[in-house]
Each structure stands twice: as structure tokens, then as C-alpha cells.
């Protein structure tokens, strides 16, 4: 399941355990392996655990457009 997480610099798409579209995820998690997750992934996981995130079905075309725009 993917989630949108609002951060200071915008909205990021996350797969809570594997991916976030923020720069910190790429730099600190992927390149440097300094952290297992970025803060957006942690927020997404916490929201899921606390059942505090609304579920919205988003068509694949909307996700593709979001990725093209980011």
C-alpha cells in the first residue's frame, strides 16, 4: 500500500517499508545506508499502526502523473 505524506517541502509518496520520494530517503537510506527509513516512512507506518490514516483509492494514472511531476 502506498501513502501520501505531507512534509515541510511538499507531499511525498511512500511505500511505508520500501520507498519514499523525498531526497532524504535517497541520500540517507539508499546511498549512505545510515537509516532504515526516512521520517516520512516512519510517519506513514505510525499512522497505519494507529489507524489514523484515511484510505483513498487512487487510479494508476494519477500516481503516474504524480511521479512525472515530482
PyMOL Python script that loads the backbone (N, CA, C, O; Angstrom):
from pymol import cmd

cmd.read_pdbstr("""\
ATOM      1  N   UNK A   1       0.849  -1.170   0.000  1.00  0.00           N
ATOM      2  CA  UNK A   1       0.000   0.000   0.000  1.00  0.00           C
ATOM      3  C   UNK A   1       0.897   1.237   0.000  1.00  0.00           C
ATOM      4  O   UNK A   1       1.867   1.312   0.755  1.00  0.00           O
ATOM      5  N   UNK A   2       0.570   2.183  -0.835  1.00  0.00           N
ATOM      6  CA  UNK A   2       1.319   3.430  -0.827  1.00  0.00           C
ATOM      7  C   UNK A   2       0.508   4.512  -0.131  1.00  0.00           C
ATOM      8  O   UNK A   2      -0.718   4.443  -0.041  1.00  0.00           O
ATOM      9  N   UNK A   3       1.231   5.514   0.358  1.00  0.00           N
ATOM     10  CA  UNK A   3       0.586   6.606   1.066  1.00  0.00           C
ATOM     11  C   UNK A   3       1.201   7.920   0.629  1.00  0.00           C
ATOM     12  O   UNK A   3       2.354   7.974   0.202  1.00  0.00           O
ATOM     13  N   UNK A   4       0.418   8.971   0.740  1.00  0.00           N
ATOM     14  CA  UNK A   4       0.932  10.320   0.546  1.00  0.00           C
ATOM     15  C   UNK A   4       1.184  10.899   1.928  1.00  0.00           C
ATOM     16  O   UNK A   4       0.325  10.828   2.807  1.00  0.00           O
ATOM     17  N   UNK A   5       2.360  11.470   2.114  1.00  0.00           N
ATOM     18  CA  UNK A   5       2.716  12.071   3.395  1.00  0.00           C
ATOM     19  C   UNK A   5       3.092  13.519   3.140  1.00  0.00           C
ATOM     20  O   UNK A   5       3.935  13.804   2.289  1.00  0.00           O
ATOM     21  N   UNK A   6       2.476  14.429   3.867  1.00  0.00           N
ATOM     22  CA  UNK A   6       2.789  15.846   3.726  1.00  0.00           C
ATOM     23  C   UNK A   6       3.990  16.178   4.594  1.00  0.00           C
ATOM     24  O   UNK A   6       3.991  15.910   5.795  1.00  0.00           O
ATOM     25  N   UNK A   7       5.007  16.758   3.985  1.00  0.00           N
ATOM     26  CA  UNK A   7       6.200  17.177   4.701  1.00  0.00           C
ATOM     27  C   UNK A   7       6.374  18.677   4.602  1.00  0.00           C
ATOM     28  O   UNK A   7       5.515  19.366   4.053  1.00  0.00           O
ATOM     29  N   UNK A   8       7.483  19.194   5.130  1.00  0.00           N
ATOM     30  CA  UNK A   8       7.744  20.632   5.093  1.00  0.00           C
ATOM     31  C   UNK A   8       7.858  21.165   3.671  1.00  0.00           C
ATOM     32  O   UNK A   8       7.428  22.282   3.381  1.00  0.00           O
ATOM     33  N   UNK A   9       8.435  20.365   2.796  1.00  0.00           N
ATOM     34  CA  UNK A   9       8.717  20.828   1.433  1.00  0.00           C
ATOM     35  C   UNK A   9       7.742  20.314   0.388  1.00  0.00           C
ATOM     36  O   UNK A   9       7.949  20.541  -0.804  1.00  0.00           O
ATOM     37  N   UNK A  10       6.702  19.638   0.798  1.00  0.00           N
ATOM     38  CA  UNK A  10       5.742  19.146  -0.179  1.00  0.00           C
ATOM     39  C   UNK A  10       5.092  17.857   0.250  1.00  0.00           C
ATOM     40  O   UNK A  10       5.140  17.480   1.420  1.00  0.00           O
ATOM     41  N   UNK A  11       4.483  17.185  -0.704  1.00  0.00           N
ATOM     42  CA  UNK A  11       3.820  15.912  -0.456  1.00  0.00           C
ATOM     43  C   UNK A  11       4.667  14.819  -1.089  1.00  0.00           C
ATOM     44  O   UNK A  11       5.094  14.938  -2.238  1.00  0.00           O
ATOM     45  N   UNK A  12       4.905  13.760  -0.337  1.00  0.00           N
ATOM     46  CA  UNK A  12       5.739  12.662  -0.806  1.00  0.00           C
ATOM     47  C   UNK A  12       4.912  11.398  -0.902  1.00  0.00           C
ATOM     48  O   UNK A  12       3.988  11.174  -0.120  1.00  0.00           O
ATOM     49  N   UNK A  13       5.259  10.583  -1.871  1.00  0.00           N
ATOM     50  CA  UNK A  13       4.614   9.282  -1.978  1.00  0.00           C
ATOM     51  C   UNK A  13       5.534   8.274  -1.299  1.00  0.00           C
ATOM     52  O   UNK A  13       6.739   8.254  -1.548  1.00  0.00           O
ATOM     53  N   UNK A  14       4.958   7.442  -0.442  1.00  0.00           N
ATOM     54  CA  UNK A  14       5.760   6.452   0.272  1.00  0.00           C
ATOM     55  C   UNK A  14       5.137   5.075   0.150  1.00  0.00           C
ATOM     56  O   UNK A  14       3.919   4.923   0.064  1.00  0.00           O
ATOM     57  N   UNK A  15       5.989   4.102   0.144  1.00  0.00           N
ATOM     58  CA  UNK A  15       5.620   2.725   0.410  1.00  0.00           C
ATOM     59  C   UNK A  15       6.263   2.506   1.770  1.00  0.00           C
ATOM     60  O   UNK A  15       7.488   2.437   1.870  1.00  0.00           O
ATOM     61  N   UNK A  16       5.464   2.397   2.803  1.00  0.00           N
ATOM     62  CA  UNK A  16       5.935   2.527   4.178  1.00  0.00           C
ATOM     63  C   UNK A  16       7.207   1.750   4.505  1.00  0.00           C
ATOM     64  O   UNK A  16       7.990   2.199   5.342  1.00  0.00           O
ATOM     65  N   UNK A  17       7.435   0.609   3.875  1.00  0.00           N
ATOM     66  CA  UNK A  17       8.607  -0.190   4.215  1.00  0.00           C
ATOM     67  C   UNK A  17       9.737  -0.090   3.201  1.00  0.00           C
ATOM     68  O   UNK A  17      10.864  -0.474   3.512  1.00  0.00           O
ATOM     69  N   UNK A  18       9.471   0.420   1.985  1.00  0.00           N
ATOM     70  CA  UNK A  18      10.496   0.298   0.952  1.00  0.00           C
ATOM     71  C   UNK A  18      10.889   1.565   0.218  1.00  0.00           C
ATOM     72  O   UNK A  18      11.982   1.606  -0.345  1.00  0.00           O
ATOM     73  N   UNK A  19      10.056   2.610   0.189  1.00  0.00           N
ATOM     74  CA  UNK A  19      10.349   3.737  -0.691  1.00  0.00           C
ATOM     75  C   UNK A  19       9.688   5.011  -0.201  1.00  0.00           C
ATOM     76  O   UNK A  19       8.601   4.985   0.377  1.00  0.00           O
ATOM     77  N   UNK A  20      10.369   6.134  -0.443  1.00  0.00           N
ATOM     78  CA  UNK A  20       9.788   7.460  -0.288  1.00  0.00           C
ATOM     79  C   UNK A  20      10.386   8.334  -1.383  1.00  0.00           C
ATOM     80  O   UNK A  20      11.547   8.161  -1.754  1.00  0.00           O
ATOM     81  N   UNK A  21       9.608   9.259  -1.892  1.00  0.00           N
ATOM     82  CA  UNK A  21      10.078  10.110  -2.983  1.00  0.00           C
ATOM     83  C   UNK A  21      10.894  11.310  -2.500  1.00  0.00           C
ATOM     84  O   UNK A  21      11.300  12.136  -3.317  1.00  0.00           O
ATOM     85  N   UNK A  22      11.143  11.426  -1.196  1.00  0.00           N
ATOM     86  CA  UNK A  22      11.918  12.563  -0.696  1.00  0.00           C
ATOM     87  C   UNK A  22      13.424  12.366  -0.947  1.00  0.00           C
ATOM     88  O   UNK A  22      13.891  11.246  -1.155  1.00  0.00           O
ATOM     89  N   UNK A  23      14.161  13.469  -0.923  1.00  0.00           N
ATOM     90  CA  UNK A  23      15.607  13.413  -1.133  1.00  0.00           C
ATOM     91  C   UNK A  23      16.326  12.713   0.011  1.00  0.00           C
ATOM     92  O   UNK A  23      17.326  12.031  -0.213  1.00  0.00           O
ATOM     93  N   UNK A  24      15.834  12.873   1.225  1.00  0.00           N
ATOM     94  CA  UNK A  24      16.479  12.238   2.379  1.00  0.00           C
ATOM     95  C   UNK A  24      16.458  10.717   2.242  1.00  0.00           C
ATOM     96  O   UNK A  24      17.427  10.048   2.601  1.00  0.00           O
ATOM     97  N   UNK A  25      15.372  10.175   1.733  1.00  0.00           N
ATOM     98  CA  UNK A  25      15.314   8.720   1.548  1.00  0.00           C
ATOM     99  C   UNK A  25      16.400   8.281   0.587  1.00  0.00           C
ATOM    100  O   UNK A  25      17.127   7.324   0.857  1.00  0.00           O
ATOM    101  N   UNK A  26      16.511   8.968  -0.520  1.00  0.00           N
ATOM    102  CA  UNK A  26      17.527   8.581  -1.500  1.00  0.00           C
ATOM    103  C   UNK A  26      18.938   8.711  -0.924  1.00  0.00           C
ATOM    104  O   UNK A  26      19.756   7.801  -1.061  1.00  0.00           O
ATOM    105  N   UNK A  27      19.215   9.833  -0.287  1.00  0.00           N
ATOM    106  CA  UNK A  27      20.568  10.099   0.194  1.00  0.00           C
ATOM    107  C   UNK A  27      20.943   9.267   1.421  1.00  0.00           C
ATOM    108  O   UNK A  27      21.978   8.601   1.425  1.00  0.00           O
ATOM    109  N   UNK A  28      20.108   9.303   2.458  1.00  0.00           N
ATOM    110  CA  UNK A  28      20.471   8.658   3.727  1.00  0.00           C
ATOM    111  C   UNK A  28      20.131   7.173   3.789  1.00  0.00           C
ATOM    112  O   UNK A  28      20.851   6.399   4.420  1.00  0.00           O
ATOM    113  N   UNK A  29      19.045   6.772   3.142  1.00  0.00           N
ATOM    114  CA  UNK A  29      18.617   5.373   3.210  1.00  0.00           C
ATOM    115  C   UNK A  29      19.244   4.559   2.077  1.00  0.00           C
ATOM    116  O   UNK A  29      19.810   3.493   2.315  1.00  0.00           O
ATOM    117  N   UNK A  30      19.142   5.059   0.858  1.00  0.00           N
ATOM    118  CA  UNK A  30      19.623   4.291  -0.292  1.00  0.00           C
ATOM    119  C   UNK A  30      21.133   4.404  -0.473  1.00  0.00           C
ATOM    120  O   UNK A  30      21.832   3.392  -0.520  1.00  0.00           O
ATOM    121  N   UNK A  31      21.632   5.624  -0.574  1.00  0.00           N
ATOM    122  CA  UNK A  31      23.069   5.816  -0.885  1.00  0.00           C
ATOM    123  C   UNK A  31      23.993   5.526   0.292  1.00  0.00           C
ATOM    124  O   UNK A  31      24.966   4.785   0.152  1.00  0.00           O
ATOM    125  N   UNK A  32      23.693   6.104   1.440  1.00  0.00           N
ATOM    126  CA  UNK A  32      24.612   6.007   2.572  1.00  0.00           C
ATOM    127  C   UNK A  32      24.273   4.899   3.562  1.00  0.00           C
ATOM    128  O   UNK A  32      25.105   4.558   4.402  1.00  0.00           O
ATOM    129  N   UNK A  33      23.096   4.340   3.486  1.00  0.00           N
ATOM    130  CA  UNK A  33      22.632   3.299   4.416  1.00  0.00           C
ATOM    131  C   UNK A  33      22.794   3.716   5.877  1.00  0.00           C
ATOM    132  O   UNK A  33      23.154   2.902   6.727  1.00  0.00           O
ATOM    133  N   UNK A  34      22.526   4.987   6.160  1.00  0.00           N
ATOM    134  CA  UNK A  34      22.641   5.494   7.533  1.00  0.00           C
ATOM    135  C   UNK A  34      21.375   5.294   8.351  1.00  0.00           C
ATOM    136  O   UNK A  34      21.415   5.331   9.581  1.00  0.00           O
ATOM    137  N   UNK A  35      20.256   5.083   7.675  1.00  0.00           N
ATOM    138  CA  UNK A  35      18.982   4.908   8.378  1.00  0.00           C
ATOM    139  C   UNK A  35      18.148   3.881   7.615  1.00  0.00           C
ATOM    140  O   UNK A  35      18.252   3.778   6.392  1.00  0.00           O
ATOM    141  N   UNK A  36      17.325   3.126   8.334  1.00  0.00           N
ATOM    142  CA  UNK A  36      16.478   2.152   7.634  1.00  0.00           C
ATOM    143  C   UNK A  36      15.285   2.800   6.931  1.00  0.00           C
ATOM    144  O   UNK A  36      14.771   2.256   5.954  1.00  0.00           O
ATOM    145  N   UNK A  37      14.835   3.978   7.433  1.00  0.00           N
ATOM    146  CA  UNK A  37      13.673   4.672   6.885  1.00  0.00           C
ATOM    147  C   UNK A  37      13.891   6.178   6.992  1.00  0.00           C
ATOM    148  O   UNK A  37      14.681   6.638   7.817  1.00  0.00           O
ATOM    149  N   UNK A  38      13.189   6.945   6.157  1.00  0.00           N
ATOM    150  CA  UNK A  38      13.158   8.397   6.333  1.00  0.00           C
ATOM    151  C   UNK A  38      11.981   8.731   7.251  1.00  0.00           C
ATOM    152  O   UNK A  38      11.181   7.860   7.594  1.00  0.00           O
ATOM    153  N   UNK A  39      11.888   9.995   7.642  1.00  0.00           N
ATOM    154  CA  UNK A  39      10.827  10.385   8.587  1.00  0.00           C
ATOM    155  C   UNK A  39       9.432  10.257   7.976  1.00  0.00           C
ATOM    156  O   UNK A  39       8.461  10.049   8.703  1.00  0.00           O
ATOM    157  N   UNK A  40       9.320  10.378   6.658  1.00  0.00           N
ATOM    158  CA  UNK A  40       8.008  10.234   6.023  1.00  0.00           C
ATOM    159  C   UNK A  40       7.533   8.780   6.086  1.00  0.00           C
ATOM    160  O   UNK A  40       6.348   8.516   6.287  1.00  0.00           O
ATOM    161  N   UNK A  41       8.461   7.849   5.913  1.00  0.00           N
ATOM    162  CA  UNK A  41       8.101   6.430   6.034  1.00  0.00           C
ATOM    163  C   UNK A  41       7.706   6.108   7.467  1.00  0.00           C
ATOM    164  O   UNK A  41       6.755   5.361   7.696  1.00  0.00           O
ATOM    165  N   UNK A  42       8.426   6.664   8.428  1.00  0.00           N
ATOM    166  CA  UNK A  42       8.075   6.440   9.836  1.00  0.00           C
ATOM    167  C   UNK A  42       6.692   6.999  10.146  1.00  0.00           C
ATOM    168  O   UNK A  42       5.903   6.371  10.852  1.00  0.00           O
ATOM    169  N   UNK A  43       6.402   8.186   9.613  1.00  0.00           N
ATOM    170  CA  UNK A  43       5.077   8.789   9.824  1.00  0.00           C
ATOM    171  C   UNK A  43       3.988   7.916   9.209  1.00  0.00           C
ATOM    172  O   UNK A  43       2.929   7.727   9.808  1.00  0.00           O
ATOM    173  N   UNK A  44       4.245   7.387   8.020  1.00  0.00           N
ATOM    174  CA  UNK A  44       3.267   6.519   7.363  1.00  0.00           C
ATOM    175  C   UNK A  44       3.036   5.247   8.164  1.00  0.00           C
ATOM    176  O   UNK A  44       1.897   4.810   8.331  1.00  0.00           O
ATOM    177  N   UNK A  45       4.107   4.659   8.654  1.00  0.00           N
ATOM    178  CA  UNK A  45       3.976   3.426   9.446  1.00  0.00           C
ATOM    179  C   UNK A  45       3.238   3.682  10.759  1.00  0.00           C
ATOM    180  O   UNK A  45       2.411   2.873  11.181  1.00  0.00           O
ATOM    181  N   UNK A  46       3.539   4.807  11.401  1.00  0.00           N
ATOM    182  CA  UNK A  46       2.869   5.167  12.649  1.00  0.00           C
ATOM    183  C   UNK A  46       1.376   5.401  12.409  1.00  0.00           C
ATOM    184  O   UNK A  46       0.539   4.940  13.184  1.00  0.00           O
ATOM    185  N   UNK A  47       1.050   6.113  11.339  1.00  0.00           N
ATOM    186  CA  UNK A  47      -0.357   6.371  11.017  1.00  0.00           C
ATOM    187  C   UNK A  47      -1.113   5.064  10.767  1.00  0.00           C
ATOM    188  O   UNK A  47      -2.254   4.909  11.201  1.00  0.00           O
ATOM    189  N   UNK A  48      -0.476   4.134  10.071  1.00  0.00           N
ATOM    190  CA  UNK A  48      -1.110   2.831   9.846  1.00  0.00           C
ATOM    191  C   UNK A  48      -1.322   2.075  11.154  1.00  0.00           C
ATOM    192  O   UNK A  48      -2.392   1.512  11.389  1.00  0.00           O
ATOM    193  N   UNK A  49      -0.295   2.068  12.002  1.00  0.00           N
ATOM    194  CA  UNK A  49      -0.384   1.340  13.266  1.00  0.00           C
ATOM    195  C   UNK A  49      -1.469   1.913  14.177  1.00  0.00           C
ATOM    196  O   UNK A  49      -2.147   1.173  14.890  1.00  0.00           O
ATOM    197  N   UNK A  50      -1.625   3.238  14.147  1.00  0.00           N
ATOM    198  CA  UNK A  50      -2.623   3.897  14.990  1.00  0.00           C
ATOM    199  C   UNK A  50      -3.986   4.019  14.314  1.00  0.00           C
ATOM    200  O   UNK A  50      -4.927   4.574  14.880  1.00  0.00           O
ATOM    201  N   UNK A  51      -4.073   3.491  13.092  1.00  0.00           N
ATOM    202  CA  UNK A  51      -5.301   3.585  12.306  1.00  0.00           C
ATOM    203  C   UNK A  51      -5.764   5.033  12.169  1.00  0.00           C
ATOM    204  O   UNK A  51      -6.945   5.343  12.318  1.00  0.00           O
ATOM    205  N   UNK A  52      -4.797   5.913  11.879  1.00  0.00           N
ATOM    206  CA  UNK A  52      -5.070   7.348  11.778  1.00  0.00           C
ATOM    207  C   UNK A  52      -4.923   7.885  10.353  1.00  0.00           C
ATOM    208  O   UNK A  52      -4.819   9.095  10.153  1.00  0.00           O
ATOM    209  N   UNK A  53      -4.916   7.002   9.382  1.00  0.00           N
ATOM    210  CA  UNK A  53      -4.765   7.492   8.008  1.00  0.00           C
ATOM    211  C   UNK A  53      -5.996   7.127   7.199  1.00  0.00           C
ATOM    212  O   UNK A  53      -6.448   5.982   7.212  1.00  0.00           O
ATOM    213  N   UNK A  54      -6.534   8.118   6.494  1.00  0.00           N
ATOM    214  CA  UNK A  54      -7.681   7.816   5.634  1.00  0.00           C
ATOM    215  C   UNK A  54      -7.218   7.002   4.424  1.00  0.00           C
ATOM    216  O   UNK A  54      -6.101   7.177   3.936  1.00  0.00           O
ATOM    217  N   UNK A  55      -8.068   6.132   3.960  1.00  0.00           N
ATOM    218  CA  UNK A  55      -7.746   5.315   2.796  1.00  0.00           C
ATOM    219  C   UNK A  55      -8.493   5.880   1.594  1.00  0.00           C
ATOM    220  O   UNK A  55      -9.715   6.027   1.617  1.00  0.00           O
ATOM    221  N   UNK A  56      -7.745   6.190   0.554  1.00  0.00           N
ATOM    222  CA  UNK A  56      -8.318   6.700  -0.684  1.00  0.00           C
ATOM    223  C   UNK A  56      -7.792   5.860  -1.838  1.00  0.00           C
ATOM    224  O   UNK A  56      -6.583   5.673  -1.973  1.00  0.00           O
ATOM    225  N   UNK A  57      -8.671   5.367  -2.646  1.00  0.00           N
ATOM    226  CA  UNK A  57      -8.262   4.602  -3.818  1.00  0.00           C
ATOM    227  C   UNK A  57      -7.871   5.599  -4.906  1.00  0.00           C
ATOM    228  O   UNK A  57      -8.658   6.464  -5.291  1.00  0.00           O
ATOM    229  N   UNK A  58      -6.636   5.460  -5.393  1.00  0.00           N
ATOM    230  CA  UNK A  58      -6.115   6.375  -6.410  1.00  0.00           C
ATOM    231  C   UNK A  58      -5.800   5.571  -7.664  1.00  0.00           C
ATOM    232  O   UNK A  58      -5.117   4.550  -7.591  1.00  0.00           O
ATOM    233  N   UNK A  59      -6.293   6.023  -8.812  1.00  0.00           N
ATOM    234  CA  UNK A  59      -6.021   5.288 -10.046  1.00  0.00           C
ATOM    235  C   UNK A  59      -4.539   5.338 -10.417  1.00  0.00           C
ATOM    236  O   UNK A  59      -3.836   6.292 -10.084  1.00  0.00           O
ATOM    237  N   UNK A  60      -4.082   4.313 -11.100  1.00  0.00           N
ATOM    238  CA  UNK A  60      -2.681   4.241 -11.522  1.00  0.00           C
ATOM    239  C   UNK A  60      -2.269   5.457 -12.338  1.00  0.00           C
ATOM    240  O   UNK A  60      -1.126   5.904 -12.243  1.00  0.00           O
ATOM    241  N   UNK A  61      -3.172   5.992 -13.129  1.00  0.00           N
ATOM    242  CA  UNK A  61      -2.834   7.154 -13.952  1.00  0.00           C
ATOM    243  C   UNK A  61      -2.505   8.372 -13.098  1.00  0.00           C
ATOM    244  O   UNK A  61      -1.632   9.161 -13.461  1.00  0.00           O
ATOM    245  N   UNK A  62      -3.186   8.535 -11.976  1.00  0.00           N
ATOM    246  CA  UNK A  62      -2.910   9.656 -11.078  1.00  0.00           C
ATOM    247  C   UNK A  62      -1.544   9.491 -10.417  1.00  0.00           C
ATOM    248  O   UNK A  62      -0.813  10.469 -10.255  1.00  0.00           O
ATOM    249  N   UNK A  63      -1.198   8.277 -10.040  1.00  0.00           N
ATOM    250  CA  UNK A  63       0.116   8.015  -9.447  1.00  0.00           C
ATOM    251  C   UNK A  63       1.211   8.258 -10.478  1.00  0.00           C
ATOM    252  O   UNK A  63       2.251   8.835 -10.159  1.00  0.00           O
ATOM    253  N   UNK A  64       0.982   7.821 -11.706  1.00  0.00           N
ATOM    254  CA  UNK A  64       1.965   8.049 -12.772  1.00  0.00           C
ATOM    255  C   UNK A  64       2.180   9.534 -13.000  1.00  0.00           C
ATOM    256  O   UNK A  64       3.316   9.978 -13.165  1.00  0.00           O
ATOM    257  N   UNK A  65       1.113  10.298 -13.010  1.00  0.00           N
ATOM    258  CA  UNK A  65       1.224  11.756 -13.199  1.00  0.00           C
ATOM    259  C   UNK A  65       1.969  12.387 -12.034  1.00  0.00           C
ATOM    260  O   UNK A  65       2.805  13.265 -12.246  1.00  0.00           O
ATOM    261  N   UNK A  66       1.684  11.960 -10.811  1.00  0.00           N
ATOM    262  CA  UNK A  66       2.385  12.476  -9.634  1.00  0.00           C
ATOM    263  C   UNK A  66       3.892  12.230  -9.759  1.00  0.00           C
ATOM    264  O   UNK A  66       4.696  13.123  -9.490  1.00  0.00           O
ATOM    265  N   UNK A  67       4.263  11.031 -10.164  1.00  0.00           N
ATOM    266  CA  UNK A  67       5.681  10.709 -10.314  1.00  0.00           C
ATOM    267  C   UNK A  67       6.328  11.523 -11.428  1.00  0.00           C
ATOM    268  O   UNK A  67       7.487  11.921 -11.310  1.00  0.00           O
ATOM    269  N   UNK A  68       5.605  11.769 -12.488  1.00  0.00           N
ATOM    270  CA  UNK A  68       6.151  12.588 -13.574  1.00  0.00           C
ATOM    271  C   UNK A  68       6.337  14.034 -13.150  1.00  0.00           C
ATOM    272  O   UNK A  68       7.277  14.698 -13.586  1.00  0.00           O
ATOM    273  N   UNK A  69       5.439  14.524 -12.295  1.00  0.00           N
ATOM    274  CA  UNK A  69       5.513  15.915 -11.844  1.00  0.00           C
ATOM    275  C   UNK A  69       6.550  16.158 -10.759  1.00  0.00           C
ATOM    276  O   UNK A  69       6.962  17.298 -10.545  1.00  0.00           O
ATOM    277  N   UNK A  70       6.980  15.105 -10.069  1.00  0.00           N
ATOM    278  CA  UNK A  70       7.919  15.310  -8.950  1.00  0.00           C
ATOM    279  C   UNK A  70       9.364  15.259  -9.368  1.00  0.00           C
ATOM    280  O   UNK A  70      10.255  15.415  -8.533  1.00  0.00           O
TER     281      UNK A  70
END
""", "prot")
cmd.dss("prot")
cmd.show_as("cartoon", "prot")
cmd.util.cbc("prot")
cmd.orient("prot")
